[in-house]
């Protein structure tokens, strides 16, 4: 059953499963600084639409920052320490990124979290993310920290198997989702983004996904 969620009636922390929760509005006060940092890093490594191993063009545009960047092409999914489009290292992770990821992870008991990769995803109306697990990281316990900025999205939270029924949660500007430990390999996705506009980002949703890749 889809749950319709409204921020005015929700606790700050919304549990999803052991080791997983939505932190409502957790990034709001840092949102402008985060978006300023995104603007700077995409001048170094621009957004691009990756191709899946099956040859499909992803609807979400992305780039990376940190020591490692996640990439995909017809050869498969993997992490690389340089941007294949520029031949240069990925932009360093901005301190405001690392601090937010560390603070959000600590809210769920994942202390001293030090992500070495951040996927920066750009959604526009119609973009979506199919249900999937994050399996390319060497550390299978350290959490994923996912930050929503700009227009809203509907996040799909599934189970340990693709066939498990997913629950839908509306995410707004500044919401952060954290999942690690026993929930680290849960299936998740994003429904097609609805038409909307945000004062800072226009018709765009920016998602920051922090990971411990190596």
Protein Blocks (a to p, Z undefined) as FASTA:
>chain_A
ZZdddfklccfbdcfbghiacdehklmmmmmmmmmmmmmmmmmmccdddddfkopacfbd
cddedjbdcdddfkbccddfbdfklopacddddfklmmmmmmmmmmnopahiacfbdcdd
dddehiacdddddfkbfblkbccddddehjddddddddfbfklccddddddehiacddeh
jlmmgccddddddddddfklopadcddddddfZZ
